[in-house]
Amino acid sequence: MERNANYPRMKFLVRTMKFGFSTNYFSIESLTSEFLMELKDINFGCIELFYPCLSDLPLKNELKKLSDWIRSYDYKISFHLPFMEKNSKKYWFELGKFSRIHYTVLKRGIELASLIEPEIIVIHDEPVLERTEEFNNLFLMLGKLAKFAAEFGLYISVETCWMDPLILRNGITKISQSENISLCMDFGHMNIYAYKVKKNLIGILEELKYNMAHIHVHDNHGETDEHLPLGRGIIDWKRIFQRLRANLNYKGFIIFETNPFSSINFLEQRNLIKNRNNTFTS
């Protein structure tokens, strides 16, 4: 199959597909050497450092120390930038802080991330309507952020959260004059969208297959963002992973964002992967 002309030729896409996990549902301090080594045995190779609020961003020396420790176990790192206000627990767009503050914080986050050179940086989209001023402002901001990230040799993936993922893809394609911005396909979020508009999730995957640079996985029942362990909701993971492996030859990271990431949850995810070799590891 011929690739889309806008498909990003990113450095990490030459590697084999690896699993990873986000630090969004447990404290970074809870990471242990034993935990990382056990995950390594079942093909986990990336940790996504998750910082939902500006105040969550670490000091430079703390981040550098953490990244050096993670990489000492041969893990790659992705970096999730802020998207909400800590005190109110609300998203920026809910507080009317969509443009100026959003851009300033994200730019600061990119500059901080540049100290550890993550494989990819994740940014949330926003619930804006096509052909509106807010829509234009969003993609203008994303274009500026991509240009800023390129100065550090960094790559951005915009997570499918609120928007129609196809419109998000089209917007990125129009504003992108570089090859360092593409989609983070969040299958949990896309399942909610597909359930709402009565679309097929596999069909959406097919339409976006040349525009994804990063993947988040978690399950739900199609109505709310539950972040369940895989297999606890209605998503057909067997078909998704078979398509990623066989038809699309996806070679980026697949980040587990399951809640809670407890020992029980970990065992469920591990057994799901180990017991379905044809789906996940073949």
C-alpha positions in Angstrom: 0.0 0.0 0.0 1.2 3.5 -0.8 1.6 5.8 2.1 -0.1 9.1 2.4 2.2 12.0 1.5 1.7 13.5 4.9 2.5 10.4 6.8 5.2 11.3 9.3 8.6 9.5 8.7 9.4 9.5 12.4 12.5 7.9 13.8 10.7 5.5 16.1 8.5 3.9 13.5 11.3 1.7 12.3 11.2 -0.2 15.5 9.0 -3.2 16.3 5.7 -2.6 18.0 6.1 -2.3 21.8 3.7 -2.0 24.7 4.0 0.7 27.3 2.0 2.1 30.2 1.1 5.6 31.4 1.7 6.9 34.9 -1.8 8.5 35.0 -3.3 6.0 37.4 -0.5 5.5 39.8 2.3 7.5 41.4 5.7 7.7 39.7 7.2 7.0 43.1 5.6 3.5 43.1 7.7 2.4 40.2 10.2 -0.3 41.3 13.0 -2.1 39.5 11.2 -5.4 39.9 8.0 -4.0 38.3 9.9 -2.6 35.3 11.8 -5.9 34.8 8.7 -8.0 34.9 6.9 -5.8 32.3 10.0 -6.0 30.2 9.6 -9.8 30.0 6.3 -9.4 28.2 7.3 -6.9 25.6 6.7 -3.6 27.5 9.2 -1.0 26.4 7.9 2.5 27.0 6.7 4.6 30.0 4.4 7.6 29.3 5.1 10.3 31.9 1.7 11.8 32.5 1.4 15.4 33.7 -2.3 16.6 33.6 -1.7 20.0 35.2 0.9 22.7 35.0 1.8 22.3 38.7 2.4 18.6 38.1 5.4 19.3 35.8 8.6 18.3 37.7 11.7 20.4 38.2 14.3 20.0 35.6 16.8 18.0 37.8 14.0 15.7 39.0 12.8 15.0 35.5 16.4 14.3 34.3 17.0 11.9 37.2 13.8 10.1 36.6 14.4 9.7 32.9 17.9 8.4 33.4 16.7 5.8 35.9 13.9 4.7 33.5 16.3 4.4 30.6 18.7 2.4 32.6 16.2 -0.4 32.2 16.1 0.1 28.5 12.7 1.8 28.4 11.7 4.5 26.0 9.8 7.6 27.2 6.8 9.4 25.9 5.6 12.7 27.5 2.0 13.7 28.1 1.5 17.5 28.4 -1.0 19.2 30.7 -4.7 19.8 29.8 -6.5 20.8 32.9 -6.6 23.1 35.9 -5.6 21.5 39.2 -7.7 23.3 41.8 -11.0 23.1 39.9 -10.3 19.7 38.3 -11.7 21.1 35.1 -10.4 21.1 31.5 -9.0 24.3 30.2 -11.7 24.7 27.7 -14.3 24.5 30.5 -12.7 27.5 32.1 -12.5 29.7 29.0 -8.7 29.4 29.1 -8.5 27.7 25.8 -6.1 29.8 23.7 -3.5 31.9 25.4 -2.9 30.0 28.6 -3.1 26.7 26.8 -0.4 27.7 24.3 1.9 29.1 27.0 1.7 26.0 29.2 2.2 23.6 26.3 5.1 25.5 25.0 6.7 25.4 28.5 6.0 21.7 28.7 7.7 21.1 25.3 10.8 23.0 26.4 10.9 20.9 29.7 10.5 17.7 27.7 13.4 18.6 25.4 15.7 18.0 28.4 15.0 14.3 28.2 14.3 13.9 24.5 11.2 11.7 24.7 10.2 9.5 21.7 7.0 11.5 21.3 5.0 14.3 23.1 1.2 13.9 23.5 -1.2 16.8 23.4 -5.0 16.7 23.9 -7.4 17.9 21.2 -10.4 20.2 22.2 -14.2 20.0 21.6 -14.3 22.6 18.9 -16.6 22.7 15.9 -15.3 22.7 12.3 -15.4 26.1 10.5 -15.4 28.2 13.7 -13.0 30.6 15.2 -12.1 28.2 18.0 -11.4 25.5 15.4 -9.0 27.8 13.5 -7.3 28.9 16.7 -6.8 25.3 17.8 -5.0 24.3 14.6 -3.1 27.6 14.4 -1.8 26.8 17.9 -0.9 23.2 17.0 1.0 24.4 14.0 3.0 26.8 16.2 3.7 24.1 18.8 4.8 21.7 16.1 7.2 24.3 14.8 8.5 25.0 18.3 9.0 21.3 19.0 10.8 20.8 15.7 13.5 23.2 17.0 14.4 20.6 19.6 14.0 17.6 17.2 10.8 16.5 19.0 7.6 15.0 17.6 4.0 15.7 18.6 0.9 13.5 18.5 -2.5 15.0 19.1 -4.7 12.7 21.1 -8.2 11.9 19.9 -10.3 13.0 22.8 -13.2 15.2 22.0 -13.3 15.9 18.2 -14.4 13.7 15.3 -11.1 11.9 14.7 -11.4 12.3 11.0 -11.9 16.1 11.2 -8.9 16.2 13.6 -6.8 14.3 11.1 -7.9 16.7 8.3 -7.1 19.7 10.4 -3.6 18.5 11.2 -3.0 17.7 7.6 -3.9 21.2 6.5 -1.8 23.1 9.0 1.2 20.8 9.1 4.2 21.9 6.9 6.5 19.6 8.8 6.6 15.9 9.5 6.7 16.1 13.3 3.0 16.1 14.1 0.4 13.4 13.7 -2.3 11.5 15.6 -2.3 9.7 19.0 -5.2 7.3 18.4 -6.9 6.7 21.8 -9.1 3.7 21.2 -11.1 4.2 24.3 -12.1 7.7 23.3 -12.7 6.7 19.7 -15.0 3.9 20.9 -17.2 6.5 22.7 -17.3 8.6 19.5 -18.1 5.6 17.4 -20.8 4.4 19.8 -22.4 7.9 19.8 -22.5 8.4 16.0 -23.1 4.7 15.3 -19.8 4.2 13.4 -17.6 1.1 13.3 -14.4 1.5 15.3 -12.4 -0.7 12.9 -13.7 1.4 10.0 -12.3 4.6 11.7 -9.0 2.8 12.2 -8.8 2.0 8.5 -9.5 5.6 7.6 -6.8 6.9 9.9 -4.2 4.2 9.4 -1.6 6.4 7.7 -1.9 9.2 10.2 -1.2 7.5 13.6 2.1 7.9 15.4 1.1 6.7 18.9 -1.7 4.7 20.5 -3.5 4.6 23.8 -5.6 1.6 24.8 -8.3 1.2 27.5 -11.8 -0.2 27.5 -15.3 1.1 28.1 -19.0 0.4 27.3 -19.3 3.2 24.7 -21.0 5.8 26.9 -18.4 7.1 29.4 -14.6 7.3 29.6 -14.2 4.4 32.1 -10.5 3.5 31.3 -11.2 -0.1 32.1 -8.7 -3.0 31.6 -8.8 -4.5 28.1 -11.6 -7.1 27.9 -13.8 -5.4 30.5 -15.7 -3.3 28.0 -17.2 -3.7 24.5 -14.1 -3.0 22.3 -13.1 -5.9 20.0 -9.4 -5.9 20.8 -8.7 -9.1 18.9 -9.7 -7.4 15.6 -7.9 -4.2 16.5 -4.6 -5.8 17.3 -4.8 -8.2 14.4 -5.3 -5.2 12.1 -2.4 -3.3 13.6 -0.1 -6.2 13.4 -1.0 -7.8 10.1 -2.6 -5.2 7.9 -1.2 -1.9 9.1 2.2 -3.0 10.3 2.1 -0.5 13.1 5.5 0.0 14.7 5.0 2.7 17.3 4.1 2.3 21.0 0.8 1.0 22.4 0.3 2.7 25.8 -2.0 1.1 28.4 -4.1 3.8 30.2 -6.1 1.4 32.3 -7.7 2.3 35.7 -6.5 1.3 38.2 -3.1 0.1 37.3 -3.0 -2.1 40.4 -1.4 -5.5 40.9 -4.7 -7.2 39.9 -5.0 -5.0 36.9 -1.5 -5.7 35.9 -2.0 -9.4 36.1 -5.1 -9.2 33.9 -3.3 -7.2 31.3 -0.3 -9.5 31.3 -2.4 -12.6 31.0 -4.5 -11.1 28.3 -1.3 -10.5 26.3 0.3 -13.8 27.1 -2.8 -15.9 26.5 -3.6 -14.4 23.1 -0.4 -14.8 21.2 -2.0 -14.6 17.8 -3.6 -11.3 18.8 -0.8 -9.5 20.5 2.6 -11.1 20.2 2.8 -13.1 17.0 
